[in-house]
Structure formats: C-alpha cells, structure tokens
C-alpha cells in the first residue's frame, strides 16, 4: 500500500502507542478498509501484524513545543493532502490536536478523535488552561469524539469540552477490547510465570501485588508504595511488583522513588512490551490512579483471572464490577487502599471468585471483536451520512458489517 490509496488513517503521537490498537487495524483491513497508521518515528515500531499495515511517520512532541508542533502540523497537512484519506481517527492528545487540525484544514471528510483520557483533570494553573483549550480545539475539529468509557464521556461533558451529540462510546467502552487468548492461564504460561518468580527471587508462598504502567504521580504510585508499607505489617510475605518506567513529565517524588529502588519487598521491572506473563505472577492487580480513560491493564488482569483494586476515578470506575471483580477505593486514600489490598490478599477464595468473575466479565462485554465491529459500523455510518462509498468488501460479505438497509 502507498500513501495514495488509503481509506483510513489511525494516528497516535508516539510509535509505542501503536500497541493501543493491537489487532484493530488488521481487523479493519480484513473487512475491506485500506488502513494506515500514523505516528512519530521510533525504535518501537514493528509491523503490527503479518498483514503488513502501512506505518507513516511524522515527528510529534508529546509535551507542548510550539515551534516543533507547527512544523509537525505542516508535515501532517502535506501527508494528508497527498494520501487523501476518507477517514482520520486520531488518539492521544498531541496527535489528536495536530491531526485534527490538519484534517480540518485539508477537508478530510470524516474526522474522529478517540479520547483516551483527560490530562487536564489533574493539571493546575496555566497548564490546565492550555490543556483545556487544546482539548476544545481538538473536539471542535472532529465530527465524532469516541470516549473510551461512559464516565469519561460524562466528565468531558461536565467540562464543556464538546457538545453531547458529538460524544459517543463504542459498545460498553474500552478503546480496543481484550484478546482473551493472550491472557489465558495455560500450562505453558503458568510455567513461564513460575520461572519469572524464580528469576526475581519471589518465594513460592509469597503473595504478589502487581502494577503495570507508567510510574507517575497521576497513577497513584506514591499512595501504592505507602499502602504497601501498611500491608506488609499484616501480610509479611507480600511482594509489590511494579512493571513500568519512570516518566519525567509527571514524576513521582524522590522519596517514593528511593523507597522503590531500595527494594525492600518492592521489585521494579522495566517496561515490558508484552505484560501478559506477568499477570499470572500476580495474585492481584492494584491501580490507585487519579484519572484514566479506560485502563487496559485492569481488563487484562481480569482476563488473566486476577482480582483488581482500583479507584473511583474517571475511567477506572468503569473498569471493574465493585465487590464482584474487584474493589474500588477513593482517590488518594492510602488507608482505605491498604485495607482493600489486605482484604483481597487475606481471603484466597474470595480472590479466586473475583478473578473468575472478572474473566467472565471480559469475555461477555469486552472482547476485541465487539469493539472493532462497533468501530467499523461507525465508519460505515459516517460514510453513509456524507454520501460516500462504503468499501465493496463490506457490502459483499455473507454477513456484512454494514449494509445499505441498516
């Protein structure tokens, strides 16, 4: 595929964020769309699948950088004028802004912004003002805004970032759903999990609280580390496994970082491109976040049959069934977080039931194919609204994704 025969461009700011669309572009291609990905260049880029999706690159800065942002905008405009896509779907804040503006300037017929979270929720001062303005501009440039959870949609409306008619949620939420097969506790994966425990010196009888994601302030890492100290007083053989890298854009305090690096019951593992084996090392997942869109790690942990403790923050509140698949605690409440962790660790049967319920919930409500079909249906709806042709393959299938009679 070349730039001059593309129907749909999906854009994210950095190449590492392509993982947010694992399998999605291949599905769209399989049902008849000619698809490409757009992102910043980087070593993380891999062919998304054997179907060889085209990856286009334009440098984009994640943080505010006016001159470099302007240069990126010009390059994206040139790319869109040449490629002439029918649909642009941009996610992550900077790609949403730049590709949204470029799509509006170059008159891309169908413009979509996938809202995966609101950084402004925890920002203050001038930074919050800037983030609020840029989100409003991004939403204004889009014909539809896909909010990845119901609570995120509600929060965006409360902040008056967009009109209600633009804001939609696909299926029951999540930007990409979950591939259950990747997280099934097969004998081979359980053997690999046992090997990982041995590699990190985790005793067979030790209980493991896991965390997967960026080690930042917004993710509640300080609260998790503090709560872990309380948990150890009640469950002496517990281990806290943190899988992720530190991030300078939203750093944790030096004191919290020093506690992590000290390694007293805490194991930190660098970002893992495939975290699937690590969920089976854990007895539970903790995500004491301050804000989310819809946390993929919570769905993944549930797919692996693990109970979850998270917060009642935007996005996180949608990710579990409270008291059924996990426990929800107030944002920033260290004592209640510790009590919830102790509660799950202390009752193995309850934890097992929560894990089983979580896996069943993911199977019923968050399978990838459900989200992907909803996205393809949205594309067909938008094409039909504008009187544009729907890819022939979609109309000729025995059980089409969309049809002229819908």
N, C-alpha and C positions, 0 to 999 in steps of 0.2 A: 504494500500500500504506500502511496505517496501523499504529499500534503494536498494534492488537488483532487482527491476522491475520498473525502472524509465526510460522513454524515454527522457524527457526534464527537465532540472533544470533551473529555473529563479532565479538569485541571486541579492540581494541588500545588502548594508552594514549594515543598522540598521533595526530592525523589524518595526519601524514606517513607513519605506519607502514601506512596502507592500501595502499601500494604493495607490501607484502609479500604481499598477496592479489590482486594484479593478475589479473583474469580468473577467479579461483576462485569468487567469489560469483555471477558471471554463469553459470558452468557449473552450480552447484548450482540456480540458478533455472531453467535450461533443462531440467534433468532432473526438476523437479517440486517442489522445496522453495521455500517462501516465505521469503526471506532478507533480513536487515538487517545493517548494520554499526553498531557502537557504538565511539565514540572520543571523545577530548577535542576541543573546538572549536578551529578554527584555519584560517588562510588557505589551507592546503594542500589542504583538502577540495575534491574535484571529483567530479562524477558518475563512478563507477567505470567505467561503460560506457553505450552507448546504451540498455541495458535498464533504466537508472534504478533502481539498487539504493537502497533507503531507508537514509539515514545518520542515526543517532540520536547525540546528543552529550551528554556529561556531563563537566564539568571533572575532570581527573585529573592529579596531580602525578607526574612521573617519579621524583623523589627522595623520601626519607622526609619526610613532613609530616603528623604525627598528626592535628591538628585538621581540616585540609583533606581528609585521607584519610577521616576519619569522615563529614564532610559529603558526600563523593562516594559513600561506601558507602550512606548513607541515600537519596540520589537514585537510585542504581542499583537498590536494593531496590524503590523506588516504581515505577521504569520496568519492572522485571521482573514485578511484581505486575499491572501494567496490561497489558503485552504478552503475558504468559503463554506464552513460547516453550517448545517441547518440548526444544530443544537449545541449549545455550550453549557456545561454543568460544572461550576467551579465550587470547590470546597476549601476549607482552611481560610483564615481571614485575609491574608495578603493576596493569594490567588483569587479569592472571591472579589476583592476590590479591583485589582488590576484587570483581570479577565472580564469582570462585569462591566467596567467602564469601556474596555476595548470592544467588547461585544456590542454594547450600545452604540459606540461611535461607528463601528463597521456594519451596523444593522444586521447582526446575526438574528434570524427570525425567532428562534426560541431560546431564551436566556434563563438559566436556572442557577440559583445559589443554594448549595447544600450547607445549612447552618449546623455545624457540629459542636457548638458551644459558644459561650459569650465571655471573652476575656475581660470585658468591661465590668462584669459582676463583682470582681474582687479588686478592680483598679480604683485609684483615688486621684483627686486633683486633676491636673492638666491631662494626664494620661487617660483618665476615664472620659474626659470631654472628647479627646481625639478619637478614642476607640468608638465612642457613641456616634460621632459624626461619620466616621468611616463605615460603620455598620449600616447607618441610614442610607448612605450613598450606595453601598453595595446592594441593599434591598431595593432601592429605587431603580437601579439598573436592571433588576431581574424581573421576569414575567411571573415566576413562581419561586417561592422560597421553601425548600424542603427542610423542615425542622425534624431532627432525628429522634425527638421524644415529645410527648404531649406536654410535659412540664416546661420544656424548652420553648415550645410554641407559646405557651401561656406567659412565660417570662418575657419573651420578645414583644408580645402584645402589650403587656403591662408597661414596658419601657418605651412603647410607642415607636418601635423601630420600623414597623411596616403595618399596612392595613390587614385586617383579618382575611380578606378574600385572597390574598397572596400566599398566606401561610398554610402549608399542608404537612401532614405526617403520613408517610408511606406505611401501609399495613399497620402494625402495632408499634412501630418505631424501630430504631437502630439504622445506621447508615448502610450496613452490608449484611446483617444477619450473621449466623454462625454455621460453619460446616461441622456438624456433629461428629463426622467420621474422624476429624483431626484430633479430637479430644477423648475418644472412647478409651476406656482403661483396658486395652488389650494386653495379653501376656507379655508381648514384646515391649510395650510402653511401660508396663509396670516394672519389668526387669531394668529398663533404662532409668526409671525413677529411682530404683534401689541403688543403681550404680552412681547416680548423681548424689544421693545421700552419703554414700561411702566416700566419694571424692571430696566432699566438703566436711567430712568428719561428723556427720549427724548420726547419733546413736539410733539403732532400730526402734527403741521405745520412745524416743523424743517426739514431742508434738511440734508441728511446724505451722506458724502463721506466715502466710505468704503475701507479698505485694508485688505487682507488676506494673511498671510505668515510670514516668519521669520522676526524679527525686526533687520535687519542688515544694515551695510553700503552699501553693494552691491545692496540692494533692493531700495535704494534711500530714506530711511526713513528721513534722515536729510532734504533733499530737500522737501519732502512731508510736514513735520511739518512746515518748513519755508514758503512754499507756502500757507499753510492753514492760517497762520497769515495774509497774504495779502488778501486771500479770505474772511476772516471774516470782513474786512473793507467794503466789497461790499455786502456781504450776511450775515447779522448779526446773523440770526438764524441757521447758518450751524453748523453741528457737524462732527467731524472726529472720525470714529470708526476703531480702529486698532485691528485686531484679530490675535494674534500670540505671541510668546515668544521671549525674548531677547536671543541672541546666543553669547557666549564668543569668538568663532572662528573668527568672523568678527564683532566686537562690534561697535555700534553707539557711538557718543561722549557723555560724561557725561552731557553736556549742553542740547543736544537733548533729552536724557533720562529724565532729570529733567523737561523739558517742557511737556513731555508726562505724567509723573507722577503727575504733578501739576494739571492736569485735567481741565484746563481752556478751555472748548469746546472740549477736547480730551477724548475719552473713550477707555481704553485698556482692552481687554478681552483675557484671556489666550487661548492658542491654543485649537481649537475646532476640535475633530475628524471628526465631520460632520458639515461643514460650510454652508450647503445648506440653512437652515432657515435664516441665516444672510444676504444672498444676497437680500432677499426680504425686509429686514430692510433698505437697502441702496437705495439711489437714483442713485448712480453711483459707479463704482469701479475705484480706482486710483492705478497704479503700475508704479512708476517712476524709474524703475530698470536700473542698469548699464549693466546687462548681464542676459540672460536666455537661456534655451534650446527651450522650447515652453511652456509658462506659463499656467498651468492648470486653475489657478484662473480666468484668462481672459476668457477662454472658458466657465467656469462655470457661471461667471457673465452674459455673453451673453446668455447662456442657460436659465438663470432666467429673461431674458428680460431687462438687465441693460446696459446702455452705459458705455464705458470704456475710460479712459485717460491713456495712457502708453507712452513709449519712443520708439525711433528708434533704440534701442539696438538690438544686435543679439538675435534672438528668439522672442523678443517682437514685432519686426516689422512684423512678420508673423501672429500675433495673432488677429489683427483687420483688417477691411477694412477701411482705413483712410477716415474720413468725412462721412462714411456710418454707421459703427457700433461703432465708437468712434473717438478719436483724438490722434494723435501721436505728441510728442514733443521731442526736442533734449535732450540727456542725460545731466543731471546736470544743466539744465536751469530753475532756480526757477521762474523767472518772466514769462516765456512762459508757464510753468506748471500751475501757478496761473491763468493766462489768460484763459487757456483751461478749467480749473475747473469752473471758473466763467461763461464761455460761455455755458457750458452744464447746470449748475445749473439755469441760468437765462432764459433759453428757454425750458420750460417743453414740448412743442410739439415736438421740435427738439430732446430732450432727449428720448421721447417716441418712435419716429420713429427710432432712433438709436437702442434702446432696441429691438424693433420688428425685425429690420433688422439683429441684432446680433443673435437673437434666430433662425431666418430662416437660417442664415449662418451656424450655428452649426448643425441644422437639416440636411442640404444638404451636408455638407462637413466633419463634424467631429463626426458623430455618432460612438459609440464604435464598433459596428459590422463591420464597414468599416475598421477600423484599425486592428481589430482582424483577419478578413479574410485575409488581406494583410500579416499579420504575419504568419498565417497558410500556406498560399501559399508560402512564403519564405522558411519555414521549408521543405515543400514538394520539392521545387526546389533544396535545398541543399542536401536533401536525395537522390534525383534522380541523381544529379551530381556525387555523390560518390557511386552510385550503391547500396544504402542501401534500405531496405524495408520500404515502407510507411505503416503506421498503417492500417490494413484491413478495419476498420470502415470508414476511409476516402474514400476508393475506392468503398465501397459497398453502400454509401448513394445514394438516388434517385437524389439529386443534389449535387454531391461531391465538396468539397473544391478544390481538385486537382485530376487529373486523368492521366492515362498513355498516353493519347492522347494530353495532353496540350503541 
